[in-house]
Amino acid sequence: MRRAGELLGVRRPGGDGDLPPLAPGDATQWHVTLADGPLLDERRLAIEDTGARLEERVSGASYLITATQDQADSVVGLDFVADLTRNGPEVT
């Protein structure tokens, strides 16, 4: 199983460097890119079933989600997810 932040890189978009690890249970925003096709209801439900919260569409097949590290690890394991990058610090 792929782990978000290990195989795909925990970096801010734009190359601002590595982010510190999240504390267990802390949530942050992640940028998720789908492998192909639109965000169908079944895909939306699969993301939400991980406990992650789908926030908004960024562009094309890219979306922002709010998730803990464990939830992000589950999202990156979905067969329709091509990439997952941590966007910022924890959400308070």
N, C-alpha and C positions, 0 to 999 in steps of 0.2 A: 504494500500500500504506500502510495506517495504521501509524504507529510508536507503540509504547507509550510513554506519557509525553509525547507531543507533542499528539496530537489528543484523547486522553482525559484528560490531566492526571495528572502524577505528584504525587499528594498523599496524605497520610495520611488514612484515614477519620476523620471528625470535624473536619476543617479545621485541622489543626495546622501547616499551611504546606507550602511546597515542600521536597522532599528534595534533597540534593546528587546529582549524577549518579553513576551506578555506574562504577567503573573497568572497563575491558574484561575480561570473563571472570569478574567477581565476580557472585555470585548473591544474590538476596534473595527475600522472599516477596511474592507478588502476589495480589490478590483478583480472581478472574475470574467474570463473570456470563454465563451462557449466554442466547442470544436467546430460545429457546423449547425446551420439552421437557426430558427427563431427560438425564443423562450416559450415553448408550449406549456400548457397547463401542467402536464405530467412532469416536466423539468422544473417548473416553479415549485410544485409540491415536493419534489425530491430535494430541492435545496432547502425548503422550509422544514422538511422532516428531519434535517440535521440539527435543527434548532437555530440556524442562521436566519437573519431577517433580510429579505430582499428590499433594497432601498430605492434604487432608480436605475434606469437605463442610461448609460453614458454615451454610447454610440454603437452602431452596428450590432454585434453580438457581445458587447461588453456591458457589465452591470456593476453597481456598487452593492455590497452586502455588509451587514454588521454581524460579526461572529467572534467567538472565542477561538483560541488556537485549536482546541479539540474539534469544534464545529467546522473550522476551516479545513482541518485534516480530513474530515468526512466529505466536505464539498469537493476537495481536490481529487478524492477517490471516485467521484461520479464519472461514468464513462463519457459523458458529453462535455466535460469541463476540460478545456485545453490549457488554461493558465490561471493562476491565482497569485496575486501580489498584494502584500500588505500595504495599505495606503497611509496609515498614520499611527499616532499614539493611541492608547486605550481611550474608549469612549466613557465619559463620566456622567 
